[in-house]
Amino acid sequence: MAVHNGVNYNRAKGAEHTSTTIPAPNKGIDARSNLASMAMDSCVYSYNVVSSEEGLKVRPGYREWNIDVENVDTEGLGITTLISYTSATYSKLYAVSNEGIFDAATFDDGPWVGEALATFSTVNASAGHGVWVPYIDQSGEEWIFYADSVNGLYECKLSAGTWNTYGTDGGTGFTGGTVPTVGNINFIVHHKQRLWFIEEDAAKAWYLGVDAISGAPSQFYFGGKFRKGGDLVGLYNWSVDGGNGIDDFLVAISTGGDVLPYRGSDPTQPDWENKAAFNIGQVPLGGRIAAEYAGELYILSSYGIIAMSDLLRGVQIKDINQPGSLSFKIARLLRGEIRSKGDLRGWQIGFIPSLGTLVVNTPLGAGGNYIQYVMNLGVGGWGVWRGVPMVCFTEWERGLFFGSATGNIYAMDRDKDNITITDPALPDINGEDIDFSILTAFSTLNQPAHQKQVQFIRPDFIASGQPVFEVKPVYDYAISELMEVTGSDPDNNVDVWDTGTWDTTLWASAGENFAFNTVFGGGGMGRNVAVAMRGSTGWSTTFVSFDVVYSEGRSFGL
């Protein structure tokens, strides 16, 4: 103890080296929690790494499936809708642009000039952003119906393989006195063996008889129950156990954010009943704003992702994104996206069972980047895909396919990005490494008043080849992202004959993974510590953990 002028001072404590392990934050992004209280199994951001059971896995890369499907040099705006269908008889993938509908099921099936199965009469920025539904009629004939807000309703009898304006292959189309205008129909859904149709800028819908694909349609008016006004955005199925067994509701959503669930099979019968009325705030543009999964219907809105079961249980809209809700941790981010880009086309929410993920695609804003919000359904963690040029997507043949603004279709089933059709002879060189980046939650390391200085950081990966990366400690809530890391490890010649280094290269069998780690020096000082990492990889890669060695000290008087 030191004494000076009658005052006792504690001697400054010398630095102590301590080590800890920070597991990969596989609960994903937490944009809701305060930075000082965020759990260490979450992270501030994660780009191109998504939660998985093993840690944080770098997202799949994409390869060209079909290129130049439409002529974007003239009036084309790229592929805006993908239609997929698989049955015992057919496996179909159709691409829709603002110019028409194309058969895209065969790999590298160009040239495409003049090859549209249907050519749209009106070509503008809204054409081609549509919805579609499969249907099997009473005779067993398989159909696909497609509708958008510009060119109306189209049909495809799969046995014929052609696309035509509605009523051409089906014979009669709409019959009777008052019928909808085929060219105005922008939405179609199949509910309880009936086809329902919505016209552009209308608050009513039309429906056909049971098992019918044509005939005299009936009208049903929804607008009187829209407390916020507006027109119908879409009608969606919701399979739910309402207490009397599993039943399908028909959920109507308006442009004003009103949500009306209906129960029953026939609007003319007494069992047809509106069960409730809700408002979920602003919904983004287009009809692809809701998706059903495992008996639940999820809806995109300015509040985040809304579950219909929460609404029906009486959960207040202000409480809809509490812990346990699907979008609790990213609701703030989605609100910002919808606020800035809600009037742009390209919004889509959908489940990809083959990847075990929920994908929310957002439009490309002015001067922005392509962004998708992706949740691992098993872990419940969110991440962001960045730089994937996705305009629309679908699951087909147990894989994720997407359309781009350049008129290309891509399959997401590789370890690199932008693998081209034109250079398949160089599979180890063709394509671009995937850039990934994360920032962990901040931690006091159980000593909130103590200064810490990170000495060393060692990330641990399991991968089929060496990723390239940089790591840096970040202190006291200084949220930042490292510069992009490019290049490759000169010693990383896995499985490349005549290039590998003898006695050094790892010769892997198919699907085999190795452990990779590199020690990085630290620097800086602060009371709260996080770790930022950025890297690139052209291999199947999963980040597992950080080992952190740090020194700890105290200030005078503490």
C-alpha positions in Angstrom: 0.0 0.0 0.0 1.3 3.4 -0.9 0.7 6.5 1.3 1.1 10.1 0.0 0.0 13.2 2.0 -2.1 10.9 4.2 -4.0 9.4 1.2 -3.9 5.6 0.5 -3.6 4.5 -3.1 -4.0 1.0 -4.5 -1.1 -0.1 -6.6 -2.2 -0.6 -10.2 -2.7 -4.2 -10.9 -0.4 -5.8 -13.5 -1.8 -7.3 -16.6 -3.1 -10.8 -16.4 -3.4 -13.0 -19.5 -6.7 -14.9 -19.7 -8.2 -17.0 -22.4 -11.8 -17.7 -23.4 -13.7 -19.3 -26.3 -16.5 -17.5 -28.1 -18.7 -20.1 -30.0 -20.0 -19.1 -33.4 -23.1 -17.0 -32.7 -25.5 -19.4 -34.5 -28.6 -17.7 -33.1 -27.8 -15.1 -35.8 -28.4 -11.4 -36.0 -30.0 -9.6 -33.1 -31.1 -6.2 -34.2 -33.6 -5.8 -31.3 -31.4 -6.1 -28.2 -29.3 -3.3 -26.6 -25.7 -3.7 -27.5 -24.8 -4.0 -23.8 -27.2 -6.8 -23.2 -27.0 -8.9 -26.4 -26.5 -12.6 -25.8 -23.2 -14.1 -27.0 -25.0 -16.7 -29.1 -26.2 -13.8 -31.3 -24.3 -11.2 -33.4 -24.5 -7.6 -34.5 -24.4 -8.5 -38.1 -23.6 -11.5 -40.3 -23.3 -11.3 -44.1 -23.3 -14.4 -46.2 -23.0 -16.7 -43.2 -26.2 -18.3 -41.9 -27.0 -20.1 -38.7 -26.6 -23.8 -38.7 -26.5 -26.5 -36.1 -22.6 -26.7 -36.4 -22.0 -22.9 -36.3 -22.2 -20.2 -39.0 -22.2 -21.7 -42.5 -21.2 -19.7 -45.5 -24.2 -19.5 -47.8 -24.4 -21.6 -51.0 -22.8 -20.1 -54.1 -24.6 -19.7 -57.4 -24.0 -20.9 -61.0 -25.5 -20.0 -64.3 -28.4 -22.3 -65.2 -29.6 -20.4 -68.3 -28.2 -17.2 -69.6 -29.7 -14.3 -71.7 -33.2 -15.8 -71.4 -34.6 -12.4 -72.5 -33.2 -9.5 -74.3 -32.4 -7.0 -71.6 -30.7 -4.8 -74.2 -34.0 -3.7 -75.6 -37.0 -3.4 -73.2 -36.2 -6.3 -71.0 -35.8 -5.9 -67.2 -34.6 -9.5 -66.4 -36.4 -12.5 -64.9 -39.0 -11.3 -62.5 -40.9 -14.5 -61.7 -39.9 -18.2 -61.6 -42.6 -20.8 -61.8 -41.8 -24.4 -60.6 -43.9 -27.5 -60.7 -43.1 -31.1 -60.0 -45.4 -34.1 -60.1 -45.1 -37.8 -61.0 -45.5 -36.8 -64.7 -43.9 -33.4 -65.0 -40.9 -31.4 -63.8 -41.2 -27.8 -65.0 -39.4 -24.6 -64.5 -40.7 -21.5 -66.3 -39.1 -18.0 -66.3 -41.3 -14.9 -66.6 -40.0 -11.5 -67.8 -41.7 -8.4 -68.8 -41.6 -9.7 -72.3 -43.2 -13.2 -71.8 -42.9 -16.7 -70.4 -40.0 -19.1 -71.3 -39.3 -22.8 -70.7 -36.2 -22.9 -68.5 -36.2 -26.4 -67.2 -33.3 -27.6 -69.4 -29.8 -26.6 -68.5 -28.1 -24.2 -70.9 -31.0 -24.3 -73.3 -30.4 -21.1 -75.4 -30.6 -19.3 -77.7 -33.7 -17.6 -76.5 -34.5 -15.0 -79.2 -38.0 -15.7 -80.4 -38.4 -18.7 -78.0 -41.1 -17.3 -75.6 -43.9 -19.7 -75.0 -46.1 -16.6 -74.5 -45.3 -13.1 -75.6 -46.8 -10.3 -73.6 -48.6 -7.5 -75.4 -47.7 -4.8 -72.8 -44.0 -4.5 -71.9 -43.2 -2.2 -69.0 -41.5 -2.2 -65.6 -44.5 -3.8 -63.8 -45.0 -6.7 -66.3 -43.8 -10.1 -65.3 -44.0 -9.5 -61.5 -46.7 -12.1 -60.9 -48.1 -15.0 -59.0 -48.9 -18.5 -60.1 -50.8 -21.6 -58.9 -50.9 -25.3 -60.0 -54.2 -27.0 -60.4 -55.4 -30.5 -61.3 -58.9 -30.7 -62.9 -61.5 -33.4 -62.6 -60.1 -35.3 -65.6 -56.6 -35.4 -64.0 -55.2 -32.8 -66.4 -52.5 -30.7 -64.8 -52.5 -27.0 -65.2 -50.5 -23.9 -64.1 -52.1 -20.5 -64.0 -50.2 -17.2 -63.9 -51.3 -13.6 -63.4 -49.7 -10.2 -63.2 -51.0 -6.7 -63.0 -50.2 -5.7 -66.6 -50.9 -8.6 -68.9 -53.6 -10.4 -66.9 -54.2 -14.2 -66.6 -52.5 -16.9 -68.5 -52.8 -20.7 -68.4 -50.7 -23.7 -69.3 -52.1 -27.2 -69.9 -48.9 -29.2 -69.2 -49.8 -32.0 -71.6 -49.8 -29.4 -74.4 -46.8 -27.5 -73.0 -48.0 -24.1 -74.3 -48.9 -20.9 -72.5 -51.9 -18.9 -73.6 -54.3 -16.2 -72.4 -56.8 -17.7 -70.0 -59.7 -19.6 -71.7 -57.7 -20.6 -74.8 -56.6 -24.1 -73.7 -59.5 -24.4 -71.2 -62.1 -23.8 -73.8 -64.8 -21.5 -72.5 -62.9 -19.3 -70.0 -65.3 -17.1 -68.1 -69.0 -17.4 -69.1 -72.2 -15.7 -68.1 -73.3 -12.1 -67.7 -70.9 -10.1 -65.5 -67.4 -11.5 -65.6 -64.0 -10.2 -64.7 -61.7 -8.8 -67.5 -59.0 -11.4 -68.1 -56.4 -8.8 -68.9 -57.1 -7.1 -65.5 -56.6 -10.2 -63.3 -53.4 -9.8 -61.2 -53.8 -12.6 -58.6 -55.0 -16.2 -58.5 -55.2 -18.7 -55.7 -56.5 -22.2 -55.2 -58.7 -22.6 -52.1 -60.7 -25.6 -51.2 -61.0 -26.9 -54.7 -62.0 -23.5 -56.1 -60.0 -21.0 -58.2 -60.2 -17.4 -56.9 -59.2 -14.4 -59.0 -58.5 -10.7 -58.1 -58.7 -7.8 -60.6 -56.2 -5.0 -60.4 -57.3 -2.0 -58.2 -60.4 -3.8 -56.9 -61.7 -4.7 -53.4 -63.6 -7.8 -54.6 -62.7 -11.2 -55.8 -64.2 -13.8 -58.2 -64.4 -17.5 -57.7 -65.4 -20.5 -59.8 -67.3 -23.7 -58.9 -65.7 -26.7 -57.2 -63.1 -28.4 -59.4 -63.8 -26.0 -62.3 -61.3 -24.2 -64.4 -63.9 -22.2 -66.4 -67.5 -21.3 -66.3 -69.6 -18.6 -64.7 -67.7 -16.9 -61.8 -69.3 -15.4 -58.7 -68.3 -12.2 -57.0 -67.4 -11.7 -53.3 -66.9 -8.2 -52.0 -64.2 -7.7 -49.3 -63.9 -4.0 -49.3 -66.7 -3.2 -46.8 -64.6 -4.8 -44.1 -61.4 -3.0 -44.9 -61.3 -0.4 -42.1 -58.3 1.3 -43.6 -59.6 1.1 -47.1 -57.7 0.2 -50.1 -57.8 -2.7 -52.6 -57.1 -6.4 -52.4 -53.4 -7.3 -52.4 -54.0 -11.0 -52.4 -55.8 -14.1 -51.0 -53.8 -16.7 -49.1 -54.4 -20.1 -47.7 -53.9 -20.7 -44.0 -54.1 -24.3 -42.7 -55.0 -24.1 -39.0 -56.5 -26.2 -36.2 -59.3 -23.9 -35.1 -60.4 -26.3 -32.3 -62.6 -28.5 -34.5 -59.8 -30.1 -36.4 -57.6 -28.8 -39.2 -59.3 -26.4 -41.6 -58.2 -24.0 -44.3 -58.9 -20.3 -43.9 -58.9 -17.9 -46.8 -57.0 -14.8 -45.7 -57.7 -11.5 -47.5 -55.1 -8.7 -47.3 -55.6 -5.1 -48.4 -53.2 -2.4 -49.5 -54.1 -0.6 -46.3 -52.8 -3.5 -44.2 -56.2 -5.0 -43.2 -56.3 -8.8 -42.7 -59.5 -10.7 -42.9 -59.5 -14.5 -42.3 -62.6 -16.4 -43.7 -63.7 -19.9 -42.8 -65.9 -22.1 -44.9 -65.9 -23.5 -48.4 -68.7 -21.7 -50.2 -69.4 -17.9 -49.8 -73.1 -18.6 -50.5 -73.5 -21.0 -47.5 -74.1 -20.3 -43.8 -70.7 -21.8 -42.8 -68.9 -19.0 -44.6 -67.7 -16.7 -41.9 -65.3 -13.8 -41.4 -63.6 -14.8 -38.1 -61.9 -11.5 -37.3 -60.4 -8.3 -38.7 -56.9 -7.0 -38.1 -54.6 -4.3 -39.3 -50.8 -5.1 -39.7 -49.6 -1.7 -41.0 -48.1 -1.1 -44.4 -47.5 -4.1 -46.6 -44.9 -4.0 -49.4 -45.9 -3.9 -53.1 -46.9 -7.1 -54.9 -48.7 -10.3 -54.2 -45.7 -12.4 -53.0 -45.9 -11.0 -49.4 -47.2 -14.1 -47.6 -46.1 -17.7 -47.3 -47.5 -20.8 -45.5 -45.3 -23.2 -43.7 -46.2 -26.1 -41.3 -49.7 -24.9 -40.8 -48.8 -21.2 -40.3 -49.2 -18.2 -42.5 -46.5 -15.6 -42.4 -47.1 -12.1 -43.8 -44.6 -9.3 -44.5 -45.5 -5.9 -43.1 -43.9 -2.8 -41.7 -44.0 -4.6 -38.3 -41.8 -7.4 -39.6 -43.1 -10.9 -40.3 -46.5 -11.4 -38.8 -47.9 -14.9 -37.9 -51.6 -15.3 -38.4 -51.9 -17.5 -35.3 -50.6 -14.5 -33.2 -53.3 -12.3 -34.6 -56.0 -14.8 -34.0 -54.8 -15.3 -30.4 -55.3 -11.6 -29.8 -51.7 -10.6 -29.5 -51.5 -6.8 -29.8 -49.8 -5.6 -32.9 -47.4 -3.5 -30.8 -46.4 -6.8 -29.1 -46.3 -8.9 -32.2 -42.5 -9.0 -32.4 -41.8 -10.1 -28.9 -39.4 -13.0 -28.1 -40.7 -16.2 -29.7 -42.0 -14.5 -32.9 -40.4 -15.4 -36.1 -38.9 -12.0 -36.9 -38.3 -10.7 -33.4 -34.6 -10.2 -33.9 -34.7 -8.6 -37.3 -38.0 -6.7 -37.2 -36.2 -3.3 -37.0 -34.2 -4.1 -40.1 -37.3 -5.2 -42.1 -39.1 -2.0 -41.0 -36.3 0.1 -42.4 -36.3 -1.9 -45.7 -40.1 -1.6 -46.1 -40.0 2.1 -45.3 -37.4 2.8 -47.9 -38.3 0.3 -50.6 -41.9 -0.8 -49.9 -43.2 0.8 -53.2 -40.7 -1.2 -55.3 -41.5 -4.5 -57.0 -39.4 -7.5 -56.0 -40.6 -8.4 -52.5 -41.0 -12.1 -51.9 -41.2 -14.3 -48.9 -40.9 -18.1 -49.2 -39.7 -21.3 -47.6 -37.0 -23.5 -49.1 -37.3 -26.9 -47.5 -34.3 -28.3 -49.2 -32.1 -25.7 -47.5 -34.2 -25.6 -44.3 -34.5 -21.8 -44.7 -37.0 -19.0 -44.9 -35.9 -16.4 -47.5 -37.2 -12.8 -47.7 -36.1 -11.1 -50.9 -35.9 -7.3 -51.0 -35.9 -5.1 -54.1 -32.7 -3.5 -55.2 -32.8 0.2 -54.1 -31.0 3.1 -55.8 -27.3 2.7 -55.2 -27.8 -0.2 -52.9 -26.9 -3.9 -52.8 -28.9 -7.0 -53.3 -30.1 -8.2 -49.9 -31.9 -11.3 -48.7 -32.9 -12.0 -45.1 -32.5 -15.7 -44.4 -33.5 -17.8 -41.4 -32.4 -21.3 -40.6 -35.7 -23.0 -39.5 -33.9 -25.6 -37.3 -31.9 -23.1 -35.3 -34.1 -20.0 -35.6 -31.2 -17.7 -36.4 -31.2 -14.9 -39.0 -28.5 -13.9 -41.4 -28.2 -11.7 -44.4 -27.2 -12.8 -47.9 -25.4 -9.9 -49.7 -24.4 -9.7 -53.3 -26.7 -12.4 -54.6 -28.4 -10.7 -57.7 -31.8 -12.2 -56.9 -34.9 -10.6 -58.3 -37.2 -13.6 -57.7 -36.8 -17.2 -56.5 -38.3 -20.6 -56.2 -37.5 -24.1 -55.1 -37.3 -26.7 -57.8 -35.7 -30.2 -58.0 -34.7 -29.9 -54.3 -32.7 -26.7 -54.9 -33.0 -22.9 -54.9 -33.2 -21.2 -58.3 -33.4 -17.4 -58.8 -33.8 -15.0 -61.6 -31.7 -11.9 -62.2 -32.0 -8.4 -63.7 -29.6 -9.5 -66.4 -32.0 -12.1 -67.8 -30.1 -15.0 -66.3 -31.3 -17.9 -64.2 -29.0 -19.2 -61.5 -29.0 -22.4 -59.3 -27.6 -22.0 -55.7 -25.9 -25.3 -55.3 -22.1 -24.6 -55.4 -19.4 -23.3 -53.2 -18.5 -20.3 -55.4 -20.5 -17.4 -56.9 -21.1 -16.6 -60.6 -19.9 -19.9 -62.0 -20.4 -19.4 -65.7 -21.6 -21.8 -68.4 -19.0 -20.5 -70.9 -16.0 -21.8 -69.0 -16.9 -25.2 -67.4 -13.5 -26.7 -68.3 -11.9 -24.9 -65.3 -14.1 -25.9 -62.3 -11.5 -25.0 -59.7 -10.9 -21.5 -61.2 -14.3 -20.6 -62.7 -16.4 -18.5 -60.3 -15.7 -16.1 -57.5 -15.0 -16.7 -53.9 -17.9 -15.7 -51.5 -17.3 -12.7 -49.3 -18.4 -13.2 -45.7 -18.4 -10.9 -42.6 -19.6 -11.0 -39.0 -19.4 -9.0 -35.8 -20.0 -10.9 -32.6 -21.9 -9.5 -29.6 -20.0 -7.3 -27.2 -18.9 -8.8 -23.9 -17.4 -7.5 -20.7 -15.9 -10.9 -20.2 -17.4 -10.9 -16.7 -15.4 -7.9 -15.6 -17.4 -4.8 -16.6 -15.2 -2.2 -15.0 -11.9 -3.6 -16.2 -10.0 -2.6 -19.3 -9.1 -5.4 -21.6 -6.6 -5.7 -24.4 -6.9 -8.6 -26.8 -3.5 -10.2 -27.5 -4.4 -13.0 -29.8 -7.5 -14.3 -31.7 -7.7 -17.7 -33.3 -10.8 -18.5 -35.5 -11.7 -22.2 -36.0 -13.3 -23.4 -39.2 -14.3 -26.7 -40.6 -14.1 -26.6 -44.4 -13.2 -28.5 -47.5 -10.5 -25.9 -48.3 -8.7 -23.1 -46.5 -10.8 -19.9 -46.3 -8.9 -16.5 -46.4 -9.9 -14.1 -43.6 -8.9 -11.2 -41.4 -9.8 -10.9 -37.7 -9.8 -7.8 -35.4 -10.9 -7.0 -31.9 -13.5 -4.2 -31.6 -14.1 -2.3 -28.4 -16.8 -0.4 -26.6 -19.6 -0.7 -29.2 -17.6 0.8 -32.1 -19.6 -1.1 -34.8 -17.5 -1.5 -37.9 -16.8 -3.8 -40.7 -13.4 -4.9 -42.0 -12.4 -4.3 -45.5 -13.1 -7.0 -48.0 -10.5 -9.8 -48.1 -9.5 -11.2 -51.4 -6.9 -13.6 -52.7 -6.1 -17.2 -51.8 -3.8 -19.1 -49.6 -0.8 -20.1 -51.7 -0.5 -23.4 -49.8 -4.1 -24.2 -50.3 -4.0 -26.6 -53.3 -6.6 -29.1 -52.2 -7.4 -31.8 -54.8 -5.7 -30.0 -57.7 -3.4 -32.5 -59.5 0.0 -31.2 -60.7 -0.5 -28.1 -58.6 -0.5 -29.4 -55.0 2.6 -29.1 -52.8 4.0 -32.6 -52.0 3.9 -33.4 -48.3 1.8 -30.3 -47.7 -1.4 -30.4 -49.8 -4.5 -32.1 -48.2 -5.9 -34.7 -50.6 -9.5 -34.9 -49.7 -12.2 -37.3 -50.7 -15.6 -36.0 -51.9 -17.4 -34.1 -49.1 -14.5 -34.4 -46.7 -13.9 -31.4 -44.3 -10.8 -30.3 -42.5 -10.1 -28.1 -39.5 -8.5 -24.7 -40.3 -7.3 -22.0 -37.9 -4.8 -19.1 -37.9 -3.6 -17.0 -35.0 -4.0 -13.2 -35.3 -2.6 -10.5 -33.2 -4.8 -8.1 -31.3 -4.5 -4.5 -30.3 -6.5 -1.7 -28.9 -8.1 -1.5 -25.5 -11.6 -1.2 -24.0 -14.0 -2.5 -21.4 -16.3 -4.3 -23.8 -14.9 -6.6 -26.5 -16.3 -8.0 -29.7 -14.6 -9.7 -32.6 -15.0 -8.6 -36.3 -14.1 -11.1 -39.0 -14.2 -10.8 -42.8 -13.0 -13.3 -45.3 -13.7 -15.1 -48.6 -14.0 -18.7 -49.5 -14.6 -20.9 -52.5 -15.1 -24.0 -50.4 -17.9 -25.5 -48.2 -17.1 -23.5 -45.0 -18.5 -23.4 -41.5 -17.2 -21.1 -38.8 -17.2 -22.7 -35.4 -15.6 -20.5 -32.7 -13.0 -17.9 -31.7 -10.3 -18.5 -29.1 -9.4 -15.2 -27.5 -6.4 -14.4 -25.3 -6.5 -11.1 -23.5 -4.9 -9.2 -20.7 -6.9 -7.4 -18.0 -6.0 -4.6 -15.7 -7.5 -2.0 -13.4 -7.3 1.8 -13.2 -6.2 3.6 -10.0 -8.9 3.7 -7.4 -10.9 0.7 -8.8 
